[in-house]
Amino acid sequence: MKVIGITGGIGSGKSIICKVFELLGVPVYYADVRANWLANNDLQLRKEIKELLGRQAYDEYGQYNRKWVSSQVFDNPELLKMLNMLIHPRVFDDTKRWLALHKNQPYVVREAAISSAAGQGNDLDEIIVVSCPTEVRIKRIQQRDPQRSNEQIRAIIARQKTEEEFAKIADYQIINNDTQLVLPQILGIHQTILNNF
């Protein structure tokens, strides 16, 4: 079974691309969604997050207060690193369990922030990068998250890889700029992966 990573900057449209892969019958692991689930349901992790960030890390309903947590770690790289040291091992173990459930598939897709090429410090066989111009991404984020200011969005984008840096780790690239059709691109990648299986 091949493990294909899918990545790209905020607002590039990774989630929609992943939904199309799911429609093609390809299992997709959403790292951010699972990290959030684990922060809510792994009791030891909950305890460690509260010890690190305080009770406000969880709202009055006991749910992980992701927006508040993000606001605390955004300008504090050391705190972000400490939080990631709590969450990332749990996500890694969760991913291993999930992969075992899908071992009979030709390939699976894992949506995540990926910092290096396939096989370089990760267990990925290939990487799909979803590319989109910055201005289009900003427009999408403003529609999705109207509470975020233009400045905040640009600050998030500035902390992520540039399109050129993403391109360097890509085995495949999907251009999702609202002018090019994405379905033929996805179907082409899907067929290529199956043909190389």
C-alpha positions in Angstrom: 0.0 0.0 0.0 1.3 3.5 -0.9 0.8 6.4 1.4 0.3 9.6 -0.5 0.6 12.9 1.3 -1.5 15.9 0.3 -0.5 19.3 1.4 -0.6 23.0 0.4 -1.1 26.4 2.0 -4.1 27.5 4.0 -7.0 28.2 1.6 -5.5 26.2 -1.3 -8.5 23.8 -1.3 -6.9 20.6 0.1 -10.0 19.5 1.9 -12.2 19.6 -1.3 -9.5 17.7 -3.2 -9.4 15.1 -0.5 -13.2 14.7 -0.7 -12.9 13.9 -4.4 -10.3 11.2 -3.6 -12.8 9.8 -1.1 -15.5 9.7 -3.8 -13.0 7.7 -5.9 -12.9 5.2 -3.0 -9.5 6.3 -1.6 -9.4 6.4 2.2 -8.3 9.8 3.5 -6.7 10.6 6.8 -7.3 14.2 7.9 -4.5 15.0 10.4 -5.9 18.3 11.7 -9.4 16.8 12.2 -7.9 13.8 14.1 -5.6 16.1 16.1 -8.7 18.0 17.2 -10.6 14.8 18.0 -7.6 13.5 20.0 -7.4 16.8 22.0 -11.0 16.2 22.9 -11.1 12.5 23.5 -7.6 11.4 24.7 -7.9 12.0 28.5 -4.2 12.0 29.1 -3.6 14.5 26.2 -6.4 16.8 27.6 -4.7 16.8 31.0 -1.3 17.6 29.4 -2.8 20.4 27.3 -4.4 22.0 30.4 -1.1 21.7 32.3 0.6 23.5 29.4 -1.9 26.2 28.5 -4.4 26.4 31.4 -8.1 25.6 31.7 -9.0 28.0 28.9 -7.7 25.5 26.4 -11.1 23.9 26.8 -14.4 25.9 26.6 -17.3 25.8 29.1 -18.7 22.7 27.3 -15.4 20.9 27.8 -14.5 21.1 24.1 -11.0 21.9 22.9 -10.9 25.7 22.4 -8.9 25.6 19.1 -9.3 29.3 18.3 -8.1 30.4 21.8 -5.2 27.9 21.7 -4.2 29.2 18.2 -4.2 32.8 19.6 -1.9 31.8 22.4 0.7 29.9 20.3 0.6 32.0 17.1 3.3 34.5 18.3 5.0 32.1 20.6 7.1 29.6 18.7 8.4 27.9 21.9 4.9 27.3 23.2 3.8 26.1 19.8 6.7 23.6 19.8 5.7 22.4 23.3 2.1 21.9 22.2 3.2 20.1 19.1 5.4 17.8 21.2 2.2 16.8 23.0 -0.1 16.4 20.0 2.2 15.0 17.2 3.1 11.7 18.9 -0.6 11.0 19.5 -1.4 11.8 15.8 1.5 9.6 14.7 0.1 6.6 16.7 -3.4 7.3 15.5 -2.1 7.4 11.9 -0.4 4.0 12.4 -3.7 2.5 13.7 -5.6 4.0 10.8 -3.1 2.7 8.2 -3.4 -0.8 9.6 -7.2 -0.7 9.0 -6.6 0.2 5.3 -3.6 -2.0 4.5 -5.5 -3.8 1.7 -6.0 -0.6 -0.3 -3.7 0.2 -3.3 -3.1 3.6 -1.7 -4.4 6.0 0.9 -4.1 9.8 1.2 -3.0 11.6 4.2 -3.8 15.3 4.4 -1.3 17.1 6.6 1.2 19.9 6.9 4.3 18.3 5.3 7.7 19.9 5.5 9.9 17.6 3.5 9.9 15.5 0.4 8.5 11.9 0.4 10.8 9.6 2.4 12.7 12.4 4.0 11.9 12.0 7.7 8.3 10.8 6.9 6.6 7.6 5.9 5.2 9.0 2.7 5.7 7.4 -0.7 4.7 10.5 -2.8 3.3 14.0 -2.2 0.6 15.9 -3.9 0.8 19.6 -3.5 -2.4 21.7 -4.0 -1.3 25.1 -5.4 -3.3 28.3 -5.6 -2.4 32.0 -5.9 -2.2 33.9 -2.6 -5.0 36.4 -3.5 -7.4 33.6 -4.3 -6.5 31.8 -1.1 -7.1 35.0 0.9 -10.6 35.5 -0.7 -11.5 31.9 0.2 -10.3 32.2 3.8 -12.3 35.5 4.2 -15.4 33.7 3.0 -14.8 30.7 5.3 -13.5 32.6 8.3 -15.0 36.1 8.2 -13.8 36.8 11.8 -10.2 36.8 10.5 -8.8 40.1 9.3 -6.8 40.4 6.1 -3.7 41.1 8.2 -4.2 37.9 10.2 -4.7 35.8 7.1 -1.5 37.2 5.5 0.4 36.5 8.7 -0.7 32.9 8.6 0.3 32.6 5.0 3.7 34.2 5.7 4.5 31.5 8.2 3.8 28.7 5.8 5.9 27.5 2.9 5.9 29.6 -0.3 4.4 28.1 -3.5 8.0 27.6 -4.7 8.9 25.7 -1.5 5.8 23.5 -1.8 6.7 22.8 -5.5 10.1 21.5 -4.4 8.6 18.6 -2.4 5.8 17.8 -4.9 5.6 14.5 -6.8 2.3 15.7 -8.2 0.7 19.2 -8.3 -2.9 20.2 -8.5 -3.6 23.7 -9.6 -6.7 24.9 -7.8 -7.0 28.5 -8.9 -10.7 28.7 -9.8 -9.9 28.8 -13.5 -8.4 25.3 -14.2 -10.5 22.2 -13.9 -9.4 20.2 -10.9 -11.3 16.9 -11.6 -9.2 15.9 -14.7 -6.0 16.7 -12.7 -7.2 14.4 -9.8 -8.3 11.6 -12.1 -4.9 11.8 -13.9 -3.0 11.5 -10.6 -5.3 8.7 -9.4 -4.8 6.7 -12.5 -1.0 7.2 -12.5 -0.8 6.0 -8.9 -2.9 2.9 -9.7 -0.8 2.2 -12.8 2.4 2.3 -10.7 1.0 0.1 -8.0 
